[in-house]
Amino acid sequence: MGQDEFSAVGLGRRRRKEDWVAGEIGERAGQKREHIRAVAVFHAQDDNLAAPLRKRWAKVALRVDARASADGPQERARVVVNNSSLRTFVIDRLGPDPEDPDWDPVRVVEYVLASVTLTAARVRELGPGWRRLDIERVRELRRIKNAVGSFPLLVRHLPAGALRDQAVEWLVIREVLP
């Protein structure tokens, strides 16, 4: 396939191609949505493609995630992890882009932290004794651990300051979580 694989789709000029792809699959069953997301992620991670095309494929995957059903804490956590992991991959491999919110490490960390359901102090308090907690609380701690899983790669792209310090704090806390 050529460098602009999207041009073969024959879309109108007024609609973004990524939105069209995500919209078309957004109306189909979740399995098909996941399949298309997996294909988009595969192309986004393909080192043989040019960076702009890889970013376009990553945006397709992000659009699919945005249309995914996020009913319940487990599904919401899955969307956060998928979204932040892909965005972190692009930032780490292709470089950050503060002009594009999808590739801005500050925005990715803010997005993840907004999804965390407990304060850092509360998690620090609960973490070491997680084996004595009820299963729902353990699951919540596990979701938090997974959500901040992209922070090791993002920290080096963050400017010095409060947000970077907060991300580093979550990395330390993450070590004691189930």
Buried (B, 14 or more C-beta within 10 A) or exposed (E): EEEEBBEEEEBEEEEBBBBBBBBEBBEEEEEEBBBBBEBBBEBBBEEEBEEEBBBBBBBBBBBBBEBBEBEEBEEBBBBBBBBBBBBBBBBBEBEBBEEEEBBBBBBBBBBBBEBBBBEBEEBBEBBEEBEEBEEEBBBBBBBBBBBBBBBBBBBEBBEEEEBBEBBBBBBEBBEBBE
